[in-house]
Amino acid sequence: MTAQKESAAKTRRGRRPGSGSTRQEVLDAARARFAADGFAATTIRRVASDAGVDASQVMQFFGSKEELFAAVMAVPPSALKRFDTVFEGPDEHLGERVVRAYLEAWEGSPDESEPLMAMLRGAIVNETASAQLRDFIQSRILHGMSGGGDASLRAGLASSMLVGIVTGRRIIGVPVLVAADREKLVATVAPAIQQLLAGARPATDRKGDS
């Protein structure tokens, strides 16, 4: 093997330099890994290995596993920001903020709602997609909660309720849900979400409390 060919071979085996093509390779690797392992079992390190890059480079591109998943599923950053910021503020109105944010995301502007609806429709007919969507939403809720005690159970119950409402309203078309005013739904569902989520956050995690 000539020196030139040997150098080229080493380049192919080594880490790829950062570029637009590298970002796409990470997305492709993540898409395959999420499909194979599901959201919960997929790790940044494993995606990086699949793509032939360092884990730090994946984090530089996407910031977190949730943001990587959102990019793979074409979920706009505005939706992630909406989900994350609901935990900012006093716990007194946490349930209202959570329910309103999720309804607005799935029923708002097309650039935000259509990718989310595509995820939801896929989850209806595909068990893998269903598990990915469930784990993704639960992770967004857990992001603002304490990780101790029964936080995972509470987040799972809350996410199931929210997905069920959107499914009944936007896909199945349950008449009473379709006809309901959004603020009426918020007022009705918020107390249950409030009970599940607010009590699971220690005082030190409650941003904006007096």
VOBA-1610 file (N, C-alpha, C; in pm, whole numbers, padded with zeros to 5 digits, always signed):
BEGIN
Met+00086-00120+00000Met+00000+00000+00000Met+00089+00124+00000Thr+00059+00216-00090Thr+00138+00339-00096Thr+00109+00426+00024Ala+00198+00523+00049Ala+00179+00614+00163Ala+00050+00693+00148Gln+00017+00729+00023Gln-00105+00807+00000Gln-00229+00726+00033Lys-00229+00597-00012Lys-00344+00511+00015Lys-00356+00481+00163Glu-00240+00458+00228Glu-00241+00430+00372Glu-00297+00548+00449Ser-00260+00670+00409Ser-00311+00790+00474Ser-00460+00803+00456Ala-00509+00770+00334Ala-00653+00778+00308Ala-00730+00677+00391Ala-00672+00555+00404Ala-00738+00452+00483Ala-00749+00493+00629Lys-00640+00553+00682Lys-00643+00599+00821Lys-00747+00708+00840Thr-00762+00795+00740Thr-00861+00901+00748Thr-01001+00845+00754Arg-01027+00740+00674Arg-01161+00680+00675Arg-01191+00615+00809Arg-01085+00556+00872Arg-01108+00488+00999Arg-01115+00585+01116Gly-01061+00703+01100Gly-01055+00798+01210Gly-01183+00875+01227Arg-01184+00972+01322Arg-01299+01057+01348Arg-01321+01153+01233Arg-01445+01172+01196Arg-01476+01262+01087Arg-01472+01406+01135Pro-01424+01497+01052Pro-01424+01638+01093Pro-01565+01693+01097Gly-01585+01798+01179Gly-01717+01858+01191Gly-01758+01926+01062Ser-01878+01897+01015Ser-01928+01957+00892Ser-02077+01931+00883Gly-02139+01990+00779Gly-02280+01963+00758Gly-02305+01817+00730Ser-02214+01752+00656Ser-02232+01610+00626Ser-02220+01526+00753Thr-02130+01567+00844Thr-02116+01495+00971Thr-02244+01505+01052Arg-02304+01621+01055Arg-02430+01639+01127Arg-02537+01547+01070Gln-02543+01535+00939Gln-02641+01447+00877Gln-02612+01301+00909Glu-02484+01266+00915Glu-02447+01129+00950Glu-02490+01097+01093Val-02477+01194+01183Val-02524+01174+01321Val-02675+01155+01323Leu-02747+01237+01245Leu-02893+01223+01238Leu-02932+01086+01184Asp-02863+01042+01080Asp-02894+00911+01022Asp-02868+00799+01122Ala-02755+00810+01192Ala-02721+00709+01292Ala-02823+00710+01406Ala-02863+00829+01448Ala-02960+00841+01558Ala-03095+00784+01516Arg-03136+00812+01394Arg-03265+00761+01345Arg-03267+00608+01350Ala-03159+00547+01304Ala-03151+00401+01306Ala-03145+00347+01449Arg-03071+00416+01535Arg-03057+00369+01673Arg-03187+00385+01751Phe-03257+00498+01734Phe-03386+00515+01800Phe-03485+00408+01753Ala-03482+00378+01625Ala-03573+00276+01571Ala-03541+00138+01625Ala-03412+00109+01644Ala-03371-00024+01690Ala-03387-00042+01841Asp-03348+00061+01917Asp-03343+00047+02063Asp-03453+00121+02137Gly-03521+00216+02069Gly-03619+00299+02138Gly-03554+00419+02202Phe-03634+00513+02242Phe-03581+00638+02298Phe-03505+00615+02429Ala-03565+00540+02520Ala-03508+00527+02654Ala-03371+00458+02651Ala-03354+00357+02566Ala-03230+00279+02565Ala-03121+00341+02480Thr-03155+00434+02394Thr-03056+00498+02309Thr-02970+00594+02391Thr-02841+00595+02366Thr-02751+00686+02436Thr-02673+00769+02334Ile-02631+00886+02378Ile-02548+00973+02294Ile-02420+00901+02254Arg-02360+00830+02347Arg-02235+00761+02320Arg-02253+00655+02211Arg-02364+00584+02215Arg-02387+00479+02115Arg-02413+00540+01977Val-02488+00649+01974Val-02513+00718+01847Val-02382+00769+01789Ala-02298+00826+01875Ala-02170+00878+01831Ala-02084+00766+01772Ser-02084+00652+01838Ser-02008+00538+01788Ser-02059+00494+01652Asp-02190+00488+01636Asp-02250+00449+01508Asp-02210+00546+01397Ala-02204+00674+01431Ala-02173+00777+01331Ala-02023+00796+01310Gly-01941+00734+01397Gly-01797+00748+01385Gly-01745+00883+01430Val-01809+00943+01530Val-01765+01071+01583Val-01756+01062+01735Asp-01703+01166+01796Asp-01698+01172+01943Asp-01834+01212+01999Ala-01863+01163+02118Ala-01988+01198+02183Ala-01998+01349+02205Ser-01885+01413+02231Ser-01885+01558+02252Ser-01930+01632+02127Gln-01902+01575+02011Gln-01943+01639+01886Gln-02095+01628+01869Val-02152+01516+01908Val-02298+01501+01902Val-02363+01604+01994Met-02306+01620+02113Met-02359+01718+02207Met-02342+01860+02154Gln-02234+01885+02083Gln-02213+02017+02025Gln-02319+02047+01919Phe-02355+01946+01843Phe-02456+01964+01740Phe-02596+01981+01799Phe-02630+01898+01901Phe-02770+01887+01943Phe-02797+01920+02089Gly-02699+01915+02176Gly-02718+01959+02313Gly-02764+01852+02410Ser-02852+01762+02367Ser-02904+01658+02456Ser-02968+01549+02372Lys-02996+01437+02437Lys-03062+01328+02365Lys-03202+01369+02320Glu-03271+01447+02404Glu-03406+01492+02368Glu-03403+01583+02244Glu-03305+01671+02238Glu-03294+01759+02121Glu-03253+01681+01997Leu-03171+01579+02014Leu-03135+01492+01901Leu-03258+01420+01849Phe-03338+01365+01940Phe-03460+01296+01900Phe-03556+01392+01828Ala-03568+01513+01882Ala-03655+01612+01820Ala-03608+01645+01679Ala-03475+01653+01660Ala-03422+01681+01527Ala-03450+01566+01431Val-03435+01443+01480Val-03464+01325+01398Val-03611+01324+01354Met-03699+01362+01447Met-03843+01360+01419Met-03893+01492+01362Ala-03801+01584+01335Ala-03836+01715+01277Ala-03927+01797+01368Val-03914+01778+01499Val-03988+01859+01595Val-03914+01992+01611Pro-03980+02104+01590Pro-03910+02233+01595Pro-03862+02268+01735Pro-03752+02343+01746Pro-03700+02383+01877Pro-03803+02458+01962Ser-03896+02529+01896Ser-03996+02604+01971Ser-04083+02512+02056Ala-04107+02390+02007Ala-04189+02295+02084Ala-04113+02250+02209Leu-03984+02219+02193Leu-03904+02180+02310Leu-03900+02291+02413Lys-03880+02414+02366Lys-03874+02528+02456Lys-04007+02545+02529Arg-04116+02526+02456Arg-04249+02538+02518Arg-04266+02434+02629Phe-04223+02311+02602Phe-04237+02204+02702Phe-04150+02230+02824Asp-04029+02281+02801Asp-03935+02299+02912Asp-03971+02417+03001Thr-04021+02525+02942Thr-04045+02646+03020Thr-04171+02639+03106Val-04253+02534+03089Val-04374+02526+03172Val-04339+02509+03319Phe-04219+02462+03350Phe-04181+02442+03489Phe-04121+02567+03551Glu-04114+02674+03475Glu-04066+02800+03528Glu-04185+02877+03585Gly-04175+02912+03712Gly-04285+02983+03776Gly-04335+02907+03897Pro-04426+02966+03970Pro-04476+02904+04093Pro-04556+02778+04067Asp-04548+02683+04159Asp-04620+02558+04145Asp-04771+02575+04145Glu-04818+02686+04195Glu-04962+02708+04208Glu-05037+02688+04076His-04973+02725+03964His-05038+02715+03834His-04965+02619+03741Leu-04889+02525+03796Leu-04812+02434+03713Leu-04901+02349+03624Gly-05007+02294+03679Gly-05097+02210+03600Gly-05155+02283+03481Glu-05195+02407+03501Glu-05249+02488+03391Glu-05143+02509+03283Arg-05022+02542+03325Arg-04916+02570+03227Arg-04883+02447+03145Val-04878+02331+03210Val-04843+02208+03139Val-04951+02172+03037Val-05077+02169+03080Val-05185+02131+02989Val-05195+02230+02873Arg-05188+02358+02903Arg-05200+02459+02797Arg-05085+02447+02698Ala-04963+02426+02748Ala-04847+02416+02659Ala-04859+02297+02564Tyr-04904+02184+02615Tyr-04915+02065+02530Tyr-05028+02080+02429Leu-05139+02136+02469Leu-05248+02157+02373Leu-05208+02259+02267Glu-05141+02366+02308Glu-05099+02468+02212Glu-04996+02411+02114Ala-04909+02324+02163Ala-04808+02265+02075Ala-04871+02176+01969Trp-04967+02093+02009Trp-05029+02001+01916Trp-05139+02065+01832Glu-05188+02179+01874Glu-05299+02242+01802Glu-05265+02382+01752Gly-05140+02422+01765Gly-05101+02557+01727Gly-05061+02570+01582Ser-04959+02651+01555Ser-04917+02678+01418Ser-04870+02550+01351Pro-04894+02535+01220Pro-04859+02412+01149Pro-04712+02373+01159Asp-04622+02471+01159Asp-04480+02437+01163Asp-04442+02368+01293Glu-04520+02387+01398Glu-04495+02321+01525Glu-04584+02199+01545Ser-04710+02210+01508Ser-04806+02103+01536Ser-04796+01986+01439Glu-04765+02012+01312Glu-04766+01904+01213Glu-04661+01796+01240Pro-04535+01831+01275Pro-04440+01724+01311Pro-04484+01644+01433Leu-04542+01712+01531Leu-04590+01642+01650Leu-04707+01550+01616Met-04796+01596+01529Met-04908+01512+01488Met-04859+01392+01407Ala-04755+01412+01328Ala-04699+01301+01253Ala-04644+01195+01347Met-04576+01240+01453Met-04527+01148+01555Met-04643+01072+01619Leu-04749+01143+01650Leu-04863+01083+01719Leu-04934+00982+01629Arg-04952+01016+01503Arg-05017+00923+01409Arg-04932+00797+01391Gly-04801+00816+01385Gly-04713+00700+01373Gly-04721+00611+01495Ala-04738+00673+01612Ala-04745+00596+01736Ala-04873+00514+01745Ile-04977+00557+01676Ile-05104+00485+01680Ile-05092+00349+01612Val-05011+00340+01507Val-05004+00219+01426Val-04875+00141+01445Asn-04780+00195+01521Asn-04651+00131+01535Asn-04609+00130+01681Glu-04586+00013+01736Glu-04555+00002+01879Glu-04421+00067+01912Thr-04324+00055+01822Thr-04195+00118+01846Thr-04209+00270+01852Ala-04283+00325+01755Ala-04306+00470+01754Ala-04384+00513+01877Ser-04478+00429+01921Ser-04556+00460+02041Ser-04466+00468+02163Ala-04375+00373+02177Ala-04283+00373+02291Ala-04190+00493+02286Gln-04143+00528+02166Gln-04055+00644+02152Gln-04125+00772+02191Leu-04248+00791+02145Leu-04324+00912+02177Leu-04352+00919+02326Arg-04394+00807+02384Arg-04424+00804+02527Arg-04300+00839+02610Asp-04188+00777+02577Asp-04065+00802+02653Asp-04017+00945+02635Phe-04033+00998+02513Phe-03990+01135+02486Phe-04070+01235+02569Ile-04203+01221+02569Ile-04288+01313+02645Ile-04261+01299+02794Gln-04245+01175+02839Gln-04216+01154+02981Gln-04085+01219+03020Ser-03985+01212+02931Ser-03855+01273+02963Ser-03866+01424+02974Arg-03952+01485+02891Arg-03972+01631+02898Arg-04035+01670+03032Ile-04127+01588+03080Ile-04190+01617+03208Ile-04093+01592+03322Leu-04020+01482+03314Leu-03922+01452+03419Leu-03811+01556+03426His-03785+01621+03312His-03680+01723+03307His-03704+01833+03410Gly-03830+01861+03439Gly-03862+01968+03533Gly-03897+01919+03672Met-03885+01787+03694Met-03922+01730+03822Met-03801+01677+03894Ser-03819+01647+04021Ser-03715+01577+04096Ser-03709+01433+04047Gly-03589+01377+04042Gly-03574+01240+03995Gly-03602+01135+04101Gly-03627+01174+04224Gly-03644+01078+04331Gly-03787+01030+04349Gly-03806+00936+04441Gly-03938+00888+04476Gly-04012+00828+04358Asp-04138+00867+04343Asp-04220+00812+04236Asp-04235+00911+04121Ala-04132+00993+04099Ala-04139+01095+03993Ala-04164+01033+03857Ser-04099+00920+03827Ser-04117+00856+03696Ser-04261+00811+03678Leu-04321+00757+03783Leu-04460+00714+03774Leu-04552+00833+03751Arg-04529+00939+03825Arg-04611+01059+03810Arg-04597+01118+03669Ala-04474+01122+03620Ala-04451+01176+03485Ala-04516+01087+03380Gly-04509+00955+03401Gly-04571+00863+03307Gly-04722+00877+03303Leu-04782+00894+03418Leu-04927+00913+03424Leu-04968+01044+03358Ala-04893+01149+03387Ala-04923+01280+03328Ala-04909+01276+03177Ser-04801+01216+03127Ser-04780+01210+02982Ser-04886+01127+02914Ser-04930+01017+02979Ser-05036+00934+02921Ser-05167+01010+02911Met-05197+01088+03013Met-05320+01169+03010Met-05314+01271+02898Leu-05201+01339+02883Leu-05189+01443+02782Leu-05196+01386+02641Val-05126+01275+02618Val-05131+01210+02486Val-05272+01159+02457Gly-05338+01105+02559Gly-05474+01055+02541Gly-05572+01165+02502Ile-05557+01281+02563Ile-05645+01394+02530Ile-05624+01438+02386Val-05499+01453+02346Val-05470+01497+02209Val-05517+01392+02108Thr-05495+01263+02141Thr-05539+01155+02051Thr-05690+01156+02035Gly-05760+01167+02146Gly-05906+01169+02140Gly-05960+01291+02067Arg-05891+01401+02080Arg-05937+01527+02022Arg-05900+01541+01874Arg-05777+01499+01836Arg-05725+01526+01702Arg-05728+01405+01608Ile-05724+01283+01662Ile-05716+01164+01576Ile-05845+01082+01580Ile-05887+01042+01699Ile-06011+00964+01709Ile-06132+01051+01684Gly-06126+01174+01730Gly-06237+01266+01708Gly-06354+01244+01803Val-06324+01220+01930Val-06432+01205+02029Val-06510+01337+02032Pro-06640+01332+01999Pro-06718+01455+01978Pro-06708+01556+02092Val-06721+01511+02214Val-06721+01605+02326Val-06584+01672+02341Leu-06477+01600+02307Leu-06344+01659+02315Leu-06318+01755+02199Val-06365+01718+02081Val-06349+01805+01964Val-06422+01937+01986Ala-06541+01928+02045Ala-06624+02047+02063Ala-06578+02135+02179Ala-06499+02079+02270Ala-06461+02152+02391Ala-06368+02268+02359Asp-06391+02381+02423Asp-06300+02494+02414Asp-06168+02457+02482Arg-06057+02503+02425Arg-05926+02466+02480Arg-05912+02509+02625Glu-05955+02628+02659Glu-05943+02675+02797Glu-06032+02595+02892Lys-06142+02544+02842Lys-06228+02458+02923Lys-06155+02328+02954Leu-06086+02274+02854Leu-06007+02153+02877Leu-05895+02180+02977Val-05829+02294+02962Val-05722+02329+03055Val-05775+02333+03198Ala-05887+02402+03217Ala-05944+02416+03351Ala-05987+02282+03409Thr-06033+02191+03322Thr-06083+02061+03369Thr-05971+01964+03401Val-05868+01962+03318Val-05761+01863+03332Val-05650+01911+03425Ala-05630+02042+03433Ala-05518+02097+03510Ala-05510+02048+03654Pro-05623+02037+03729Pro-05610+01991+03868Pro-05546+01853+03881Ala-05580+01762+03787Ala-05521+01627+03793Ala-05372+01632+03764Ile-05332+01709+03663Ile-05190+01722+03631Ile-05117+01794+03744Gln-05182+01891+03803Gln-05125+01964+03917Gln-05093+01868+04031Gln-05186+01780+04062Gln-05167+01686+04172Gln-05053+01589+04143Leu-05040+01549+04017Leu-04935+01454+03980Leu-04796+01517+03983Leu-04786+01641+03937Leu-04654+01700+03915Leu-04606+01791+04026Ala-04693+01877+04077Ala-04647+01979+04172Ala-04590+01919+04299Gly-04653+01815+04350Gly-04608+01755+04474Gly-04478+01679+04463Ala-04432+01654+04337Ala-04311+01576+04318Ala-04186+01662+04310Arg-04201+01793+04318Arg-04084+01881+04306Arg-04048+01940+04442Pro-03925+01919+04487Pro-03882+01982+04612Pro-03873+02132+04595Ala-03880+02203+04705Ala-03883+02349+04701Ala-03762+02407+04630Thr-03647+02341+04640Thr-03526+02395+04577Thr-03532+02391+04427Asp-03623+02307+04369Asp-03635+02295+04224Asp-03743+02384+04167Arg-03816+02456+04247Arg-03931+02533+04202Arg-03887+02672+04163Lys-03867+02692+04036Lys-03819+02820+03987Lys-03929+02925+03995Gly-03894+03038+04044Gly-03988+03149+04045Gly-04077+03157+04167Asp-04064+03059+04259Asp-04146+03064+04380Asp-04098+03177+04470Ser-04189+03236+04542Ser-04151+03341+04637Ser-04111+03279+04770
//
